[in-house]
Amino acid sequence: MEDLLYKVALTRIEGVGAVIARHLLAHFGTARGIFEARPKELTKISGITERIARDIPNGRALLLAEDELPLLERHQIQPLFCQDEQFPERLRRLDQAPVLLYYRGNAPLNGLRTVGIIGTRKPTPFGLTQVEKLVEELRPYQPLILSGLAFGVDVAAHRAALQGQLSTVGVIGHGLGHIYPSSHRKTAEAMLEQGGLISEYPFYTKPDPRHFPMRNRIVAGLCDALVVVESPRKGGSLITAEFANIYNRDVFAMPGRLHDRHSEGCNWLIKTHRASLLESAEDIAYHLRWEARATPLQAQLELFTSLSPDEKIIVDLLRQNERLHIDRLSYESGLSAGRLATVLLEIECKGMIRALPGKRYMLVN
């Protein structure tokens, strides 16, 4: 818990963003090491002024972090720090990625195929139909559907995923203590049971227009493929597509009629070779060399209901943490070493988990 305090506090230092925070971590090794460093040592790091170097040890950021920790526990929010094993691998090597994410949900952020679906907040009926059609076509490949929980294409993608029994995660531009827009609360609550919500902002951070372009870089970084369904020539979707191209993600756009303002952005992305033309989910599967999954998510859910209480505890822990050491599983589950070994073997025989080197375990997606 003490280490977590320093990790959260690192993100609350005024004047220290993700890039500088990574420089500090590279030099001092840990978040705690940064707060224990002397100001003279801190100023050796690029971007650290004398004012920031004085502010770091004064404790203000630590006080803010102390207020945050009880909220994380109370609301079952998982902090994902860039040095932790659970941190999304797709973001780990991106300099612009946050050093800390707040995640609430049950979908693994590593391992699953991930498709981001974005677009205008004011889609046409045709655009909404295309979102539903695309998600339905993606079902055999069992990807996680990623978007931003905004009006229009975003929420349509989340709802289509929920309807199709696909995991779906929303990246939000405010703290997890808010749902914006509030009209999407029911959808967000359903996503917590079949996916999750993720944010880089402290719990009580209110929605702010300045946050949403920053949110877009996380959407772009987390996905394997990004799909723009409908977009005007200027807008957040094109910003996200630009990030995705910088991060070497596969970007796709659905074409529209010439001079239709709802499709100007998509047509421009295709015209300028910033996106591949998308006609169906098969285009994504072809580019990413995906094969259809043999076991659909629904079958896994049915198998889950047949597990014993002890088996369900272990599966739930692995859903929340993705990979866990056997000692951590024993501690979190309260099972004895002998009972845990039996339970792990039973679940592994059912094909739901996999043993990894170093006595670690993960879910089989």
N, C-alpha and C positions, 0 to 999 in steps of 0.2 A: 504493500500500500504506500510505503514511503517513497519508493522509486516512482510509482505512478504520480505522486504529488509533484515531483520534479518534472516529469514528462509533461503534465498538464501546465505547470507553471512556465515551462519554456515557451509555450504558445501564447502566454499572457504578458510577455515582456514587450513594452511599448517600443516600437521601432525595429523589432526583430521579426522578419517574415520567414517564409519557408526556406529561401535560399541561404540567408544568413544563419538560420538555425542549423541547417545542414553543415555549414562551414564550422560552426561551433562544435557540433557533434563529432565531426571528423577530427578536430583538434583535441578535444577534451575526452572523447570516448563515450561519455554518458551524459544524460541530462543533469544528474546530480553533480557530476564533475564540473559542469559549467557554473553552477551556483556556488560551488566551493572554491572557484578560481579567484585569484586576486585581480583587481581592476587593471593592473599593469599587464597581466597575462592576457586579459580579455581584449585589450586594445590592439593586440597583435593581429587579431582576426579582421579581415577585410569587412568593412561595413559597421564595425563596432566603434562608435564614437566614445569620447570620454564620458559624456552624459549617460549613454547606455551602460557603459562599464560600471559607473557608480550606481545605476538603478538596479542592476541585476542582483547584487548581494543585499539590497536594502529590505527585501522581504515582501514588497507589494505584490509581485506576481505570485509568490507562494501563498499569500493570504487569499488572493482570488481563486487559486487552485483549491485551497482548503474548502472554500464555499462550493466548489463544483463537484468534488468527490462524492458527497452524500447524495447528490442528485443522480449521479451515474448509478449508484447502487439501488436507489429507490425506484428508478424507472428502468432498471435492467438494461442499461446502456453499456455496450462494450467499447472501451477506448482501444483504438488500434494505433500503436506507435510505430514509426518507420523502422525501428530496430527490432521490433517484435516479429516473431514467426508468423503471426496471424495477419500482419499488415498485407494488403493486396499486392501481390507480386507485380502486377501490371503497372502499379504506380511507384514501386520502390526505386526504380532507376531513373525516374523523371525528376529533374532538378526543381521544376515548378510545383511538384506535388506537395500537399500539406505533410508536415511531419507527424501530425496527429489527426485521426478521424474518429468521430463518434458514431457508433453503429448500433442500431436496434433492429433485431430481426433474427431469422434462422437460416437464411440462404448462405451457403459458403461463397466467399468472394474470391477464392482461389480455386482453380480446377475446372469450374463450370465454363462451358462456352458462353460468351456474353455478346449480346447484340444490343446496341443502343439505338433507340428509335426516337427521333425528334422531329420538330416541325413547327409550323405557325400556331399561334394561340387561337387563330380564327380560321380553321380549316373548312373546306367545302364538304358537302355530303360525300362527294366522290373521294376526297382525301381520307375521311373517316372510314369509308368502306375499304380503302386500300390498306389502312392500318390493320383492320380486323382480318382481312384476307392474308396479309403478310404473316401476322402472328400465327394464324391457323396453319399456314404452310410451313412455319418453322417448328411446329410441334414435334414432328418425327426426329428432329435434331436435338431437342431438349435443351435449348439455350436458356440462360437467364436473360430476361428482358429488362433493359436499363433505360431510365428516362428521368425527367426532372419534376414530375408531379404538377406541372403547370397546366393551365387551361389548354384545350385543343388537342393537338397530336399527342402530347406527353401523357395526359391522363387517359386518353383513348388507348394508348399502348399498354399502360398498366392494367386497365380494365379488361382488355382483350387477353392479356396474359393470365389474369386471375380466372377468367372464364374458361381458358384453355388448359388450366392446371399447370401452368408454367410458373416458375419462380420469377418474381419481379422486384427490383430494387429501385427506389427513388432517391436521387441525389438532390438535396434541398439546400437553398441559399440562406438558411437561417438556423437557429438552434432547434433541437429536437423537442423543446418545450412548446413549440408552435406548429400548427399545420396551416400552410398557406398555399392556395386559398382555402378558407375554412369550409367551403362547400365540398372539398375533396376529403374531408375527415373520414367518412365511412370507407372510402377506397384505401386511404392510408392505413386504417385499422386492419382491413383485410390483408394488406400487404405485409403487415407485421407477422401474420400467421403463414404467409406464403411468399416470403421474400424479406423485405426490410426497408429501412430508411437510413440514409447515411448523410453526415454533415461534418464540415470542418469547424463549425462554430459552436461556442459554449451554449449550454442548455437554454438560457433565456434570451439569446440574441434574436432580435426582432427582424422580420423581413426588411430588406433594404435593397433598392434597385442596384446599388453598387456591388452587391454580393453575387448577383446572378451571372455576370460574365465570368467571375472567378469559379462559380459552380460548374460552368461549362467545361473547364479544363479537366475536372474530375470525371465527368461523364465521358469525355473523349479518352481519357487515360485508362479507364476501367474496362472499356469494351474491346472486343476483337474486331468487330465490324460496326460501323456507324451508318445508319440509314436516315436520310433526310426525305420526308414524305412530301410536304408542301412548305414553301418558304418564299417570302418576298425577297427582293434583291438585297435588302439590308435587314439584319435581324440577328438574334442570338443563335439561330441554327447555323448560320454561316460562320459565326465565331467558333462554335463547337467543331464544325467541319474543318476549320483551319487548324485548330489544336490537334484534331485527329490526324491530319496530314503531317503535321510536325512530329507527332509521336509514331509515325509509320503504321497507323491503323488503316484497315481497308474501309474506304468511304464509298457509299452508294447513294444515289439520288433517284427518285422516281420522276420521270419526265412528265411534263404537262403541255398544254396547248401553248402555241406561240403567243407571246404578248399577254398571257394570262398572269395578272399580278400575283396570284397565289402560287404560281410555279416559276416565276422569274428567277428566284434563287436557285432552285433545282436545275433548271435549264442552263443557268450560268455555270454551275459547278461541273456539269457534264461537258459543256462547250469548252471550258478552260482546262479540262482534264484533271480537275480537282476531285472528281467523283466518277465512279463507273455507273453506267446506266443500269437501273434495276427494274426487271420485269417480274421476277418472282423470287421466292426464297431459294430456289435452286441456283440462282446466280451467286448468292452468298456462299452456299455450300460448295459450289464449284471453285470459287476463288480461295476459300479457306480449306478445301479438301476434306470437308466433313462427310462422314457417313451417318446415316440415320441410326439413332440409338435403338438397341435391341430391346431395352427395358424402359417403357414409358414411365413417367413420374407417377401416374395413377397407380400402376402396379406396385411401385415402391411404397406409396401411401397405404395401400391395402396390406402389404407385407408388414408395415410398421404396426398396424392395429393388431397383428397376430403375435407381437413380441410380448415377452413376460415383462412385469414391472421393472425388474433390474435391467433387462435388455433395453427398455425404453429410456431409462436414465442415461445409460451409456451413449445411445444414439443421439439423444438430445444434447448431451455435452459435446459430442463431436460435431453436431450441426452448428453449435454456437462458436466453436473454437477451431474447427477444421482439422487440425492435427494436435494431438495431445500425447504426452509421455504417460506411460503406464502408472507412474507414481502420482501424477496429477489426476488421472482418472480415479485412482484409489482414494485420493484425498477428497475430490469433489463429490464422488458418489457415496462415500461412506462404506463401500464394500470392502470386505477383508481381501487380502492378497489372493487367497485360494479361491474365494467365490468370484472375484474379478477375473481371474484367469479362465475359469469355466465359462463365465458369461461372454468374455471376448471370443473364445473359441466357438461358442454357439452362434454368435452373430456373424463371425467370419465364415462359418459353414453355410450360412444363409445368403452369403454374397453381398452383405451390406457394408462391411468394413474391410479394410486392408491393413495388414501389419507392415510397418515401415522399419528401416534400419534404426537402431538406437532405441528400441522398445517404444516406438511411437505408433499411433494408429490414426487412420483417417477414414471418412465415409467414402464409399464407392458411388460416384455420381451416375 
